[in-house]
Amino acid sequence: MATKFEEFRTQPEAQLKARHKELTQQNFQARFTSEAMTPAKGAQIKARRRDLARIQTVLAGRAALTRLEAEHKKLDERLKKLGKADPRNAQQRKTLKATRERHAEVARAIKALSSVKAK
């Protein structure tokens, strides 16, 4: 059986945003009724808050993945532009090394976040 988080990961972004808005509205309305006073209703509010957190996690992960993919593309272009560093130029070697390290960090982060991508 799939967990709720896995279910949210497979949903498209528009559907997640709509569900987020719906849950937020339900929790808002529950505050002004006697709904929060009963244990069963309180548990439902708690479950909605957790679903909201799961949805926000998936949406934030997707946004981060988009930013990282754009940065990865820019770093690829920059590495191509830099080419091979001149062994006599210390600043050029330092810049190339830092760019390669950042490129590797971004690649690892993309790999880690690829699970939140909509399928």
C-alpha positions, 0 to 999 in steps of 0.5 A: 500500500502506498503512503500518502506522501507517495500518492502526493508525489505522483500527482501533478502540480495543479492538482496538488495546489488545488488540494492544498487550497481545499485543505487550508479552507477546511481547516480555516472553517473548522476553527470557527465552528465547534468542530475542533471541540470533539476528539474525532474532529480534532483528529481530522484537523490534525490529519489535514495539517499533516497532509498540508505539510506533505503537499508543501514538501512535495511542492517545495522539492519540485521548485528546488529541483527546477532551480537546481536543473537551471543551475546545472545547465548554467554550470555546464555552459560555464564549464564548456566556456572555461575549457581546460585551465592554463597550468600557469594561471592559478586564478583560472585553475581555482575558478575551474575547480570551484565550478566543477565542485559546484557542478558535482554538488548540484548533480548530487542534489538533483539525483536526491530530489528526483523522487519528487518529480511528477511522473 
